[in-house]
Amino acid sequence: MLAPLPGPRSGERDAQDLMAYPFFSPAKSKRTVPIDFRSGGVTVRVEGTAEHGLATIWDADILIWAASQIVEARDAGIRTSRLMQATPYEILRFVGRGTSVRDYQRLKAALDRLQSTSIATSIRETTGRRLHRFSWINEWKERADGDGQPLGIELILPDWFYAGVLDAALVLTIDPAYFRLTGGIERWLYRLVRKHGGRQAGGWRFDFRHLHRKSGSLARFSDFACDLRALVARQSLPGYVLGIERLSPSSELLTFRPVPWTALARLGVIHRTGGQLANKL
């Protein structure tokens, strides 16, 4: 069983491939329209069922939990596996959710969406022409003892995801404040910024239209651009400063750079996160 290890958490882990490409719907409403992203030699095709729809950016919290447990267990010398067991309480608390009956029902719905969403991608395929096909969860079930008392849940991760998590070069630590971000585009943008911004003092920049394609959003570009401008105004992404460069009336770039370590120390962020910030930036 890969349950959280004793002592302070050493940081939430996310898979870089999942942060860089549109694998999840950024909308809370059910979506059945596939995500179809192609750029250079990269192909990402995500399909859902009429019953459950595509897995959402909030459902991906379960995969962040799984990645974090696997990495922490591996680093502690504990044998890891694609088969994971946990209680709903452990997962819900890790991702900053409530633990009511309603929260448990939402967790089960998220597991159903992860299991029923199918992905076809060329990422990590050496030729770039072959596609790897899988679901985010191969299967999952509720466990009980001989008297019918619940013991938690059991799930099996796909090999594509598991192999990526075991490769230290393909995993990044994310700020626990990520789980408090409420907007789908906001959450998607944080993961993209964390992937590309990293420790580069000069930050990074992306064209608005390229971001629209990378988000997998069904929103009109004009509405998507308004959402980006609102996020820049709010400055809600933990650890990063957003900005806008206007190249012309019809062309805008989103810029982002890490908040300087010394500035975060003055704000007391390092103390609140248990000294892990140096690893995050």
N, C-alpha and C positions, 0 to 999 in steps of 0.2 A: 504494500500500500504506500503510495507516495503522498503522504500527508505533510503539512508544513513542519519543518524541523524546529526544535526548541531554540529559544533565544530570539534576538531581534532579526527582523527580515532584512536580508542583504540586498533587496531591490527587486522590482518587478521586471521580468524579461519579456521582450517581444521579438518575434522573428522578423529580420530585416526584409525578407521578400514580401511579407504580408504588409509591411509598412510602406513599401515603395510602389505597389501596384493596386489597382482597384479590385480587390477580392471580395468586398463586402458592400452591401447597400448602405448608403449613408442616411437613409430615411427610416423613420419609425413605422410608417404605414407599410402594409404588406406589398411587396413588389414581386411580380412574376416575369417582368421584362428582363431578359438576360443582360449581363454585362459583357460587352465584347470589346476588348482593348487590344490593339496591335500597334507596335512601334518598333521599327528596326526588326531585329530578330526575335522580339518578345511577343508572345501571344498569351492572352488571358481570356478565357471564356468561362463565365459563371452562370449556371442555370439553376432554377428552383422549381418546386412543384406548385401546382395550383392550390393544393391544400395548405402548404406551409409558407411558400414564398422563399426568396433568397435570404440567406443568413445576413444579419445586419452588423454594423460596426459595434453595437452593444453586445451581440452574441459573441463577437471575437474576444470579449473579456475572458470567456472560459478558456480560450486557447492561450491567452496571456497567463492565466492561472496555471495551466498545464505546463507551459514552457518554463515558468518560474520554478515549479516543483521539480521538474526534470533536471534543470541546471543546478539547483541547490542540492539535490540528492547526489548528482554526479560529483560535484565539487566536494561533498562530504564523504566520498568513497562508497556511496550506497549504489547498488546495482539498479539501473533504471530499466523501464520497459514501456512499450506502447500501451500496455494494459494498465489503467489507473483506477484507483478506488478512492472515494472520499465521501464525506457527508455533504449534503446541500449547504449546511451551516458553514463548513470550512470554505467552500467556494464563494458563497454569497458574502461572507465577511471579508475575504481576501479582495474581492472586487468592489468593496464599499457599498454593497446593497443591504437592504433590510432582510430580516429573517422571518417574516410572517408567512402564513399559508399562501397568500397572494404572490409573495416573492418566490416561493418554492414553485408555484405553478408557472410563473414566468420563466424560471430556470429550466423547467422541463420543456417548455415551448421553445426556448433557445436551443436546447439540445436536439430537439426534433428538427429545427431549421438547419443546424449544423450537419446533422446526419443526412438530411434529404437534399442539401445543396451539392451539386456536382461541379467540379472544376476540371478544366482541360488547359494545361499551360506548357509552354516550351521552356520556362525558367528552369535552369540547372540541367537541361537536356543539351548535351554537347554539340549536336549537329544543328540545333535550332529549328529543325524541321519536324521532329517527332514530338508528340504531346504526351504528357503524363496526366492520366485521368484518375480522380479520387474524390472522396467526400471528406469534409473536415473531421467527421467522426465516422468510423467504419460501422460501429454499432454501440448502443448503450442500453443499460437496463437498471431497474431498481432492485436492490438486494434486500433480503429479509432472512431472519433466522427461522428455526424450525417451528416457532410459535407464531410466526407471521409478523414479528416486530421488525420495523425497518432498520436496516444496517447502513443505508446510504445508496450510492450509485456506483456503477462500474462502466467504464467506457474504454474503447480501443481507438487509438489515434492512427491516422494513415502514415505509412512509411515516409512519404514525401515531407510531411510536416515534422515528424520525429527526427529524421536524418538532418534536417535543417537546424533543429534546436540543439542537437548534439555537436554541431559544428560551431565552435566558439566564435568564428569569424562572421557567422550569420545571425548572431543574437546581440541585441542592445538592451541596456538597462533603461527603463523609462521612469519618469517621475510618478509617484503614487497619486499625485494630484490629477493625473490624467483621468482617473475614474470619476472625478467630480465634474468633468466637462460634460455639459448637457446636450450640446448640439451635435448632430451627425457630421456636418462639414467641419465643425470645430475639432472633433475627435480625429477625423481623417487627416486634417491639416497638421495637427500636432504630431502624428505618427510620421507623416511625410517630412515635416521639418526636422524631427529628431533623427530621421534616417539620413537626410542630406546636410543638415546644419552641423550636427556633431560638435566636434571641438574646433572647427574652423573659425578663427577669430573674425574673419571677414564675412562670414555667413555665406548665404547662397541666394539665388533669385530665380524666379520662374515667371514665364509669361502667363497671364490670366487664362488665355484660351487653352494653353497646354495643361494648366491645372484643372480646368473644366473637364478635359478629356480624361485626365488621370484619376479624377474623383469617382467616375462611374455614376455621377449624379444624372437624374432625369430632368432636373430643373433647367429652364431656359438659361442661356448664357448670361443674359442681362440680370436675372435674379441671382444667379450664382456669383456674379461680380459684386452685386450689392452685399451679399453675405460676406464675401472676402473683405470688403471695405469696412463692414461693421465689426469684423473680428480685429482688424487693424486698429479701429477706434477703441475697442474694449481692452486690447492687449491682455487677453486671458490665457494665452498658451504658457504654461509653466516653464521658466528657464529661458525663454526666447523673446526677442523684441521684433515685432513685425513693422514693415514699412511699405510704402508704395512709391514706385518711380513711374512717372508718366512720360512715355516716349513721344506720344502724340495724343490728340483727343480720343483716338480709338484704340490705343495700345497702352497697356499698363503692365508693370512688373510687380510681383509681390516679392519683397526682400525679407530675409530673416537672418538673425545672428544671435548667438548665445549671449545671455546676460553675463557680464564679467563676473568671475568668481568672487572678487572682492566686494562687488556691489551686493551680491546675494548674501555674503557673510555679514555685511552691515545690516541687512534686513532680517537676519536671524534665521534664514532658510536652512542653512547648514545644520544648525542645532536641531531644528524641527525634523529634519529628514535623517537624523542619526549619522551625520557625517558622510553620507553617501553621494553628496552632490558632485564631488570631484570626479567620481566615476561616471556620472550622468553626462557631464559636459565633455 
